[in-house]
Amino acid sequence: MSRYLVSGWVQAASGGGWPLGTLVVNVLGCFVIGILSQVAETTGIFTPATRALFFTGFLGGFTTFSTFSSEAYNLAADGAALSATLYVALHIVLGLAAVWLGRTAAWLIVR
């Protein structure tokens, strides 16, 4: 539900042409998993069950690899190969950067 709401809001606010909603949801999910991973490793606050609930349950449901893949495919199939390549590259680069930023922010707070 949260993915649908955030993605839909971003997509509507951006004008709806390029699949920005999915990119924002996935990067935001990467940032949150970065924070939670660092907190889990630094404090030991999460039990394995709690970790599964947040990481696999909530964040697994919030982010979406299948929609990202379908949108990248559709861009390429519509003849927008450069746009599809940029879309894939942005997901990877921004996703990794968001995990790093989330872990760094959490490390600064809980160290």
Buried (B, 14 or more C-beta within 10 A) or exposed (E): EEBEEBBEEBBEEBEEEBBBBBBBBBBBBBBBBBBBBBBBBBEEEBEEEEBEEBBEEBBBEBBBEEBBEEBBEEBBEEEBEEBBEBBBEBBEEBBEBBBEBBBEBBBEEEE
